């Protein structure tokens, strides 16, 4: 049996371990949504950092250079 881990499953496991199985649904919901929002923010920050790095490289290239991807 292969276990597939993704963000949603990891967050769900973290909620269960942190709050326990008998925690109120509202507490679980609030923690789960807070963690999802934190992941979204981290993804946006990562994309912005990557774009800044690409922009920096592109500004260093000569005007006549051709970028091949």
Phi, psi and omega in degrees: 000126181259132178265126178258118179258131172223179185300313183298317180293321179295318178297317180299317177297319180295319177298314180297318181289322183287314186262339182089162185290332184263016179289151178299146182301323180297317178297317179298316180299313182297316179294315180300313181292324177297318179292320177299318179294323177296319177295317178300316180296318179296321178296318179296316178299319179297315179297321179294320177296318179296318179296321178296321178294317179296316179300319180297316180295317182295326179288339180277340182287145174297156182299328183272001183286149177248126180267122180252125181252000000 
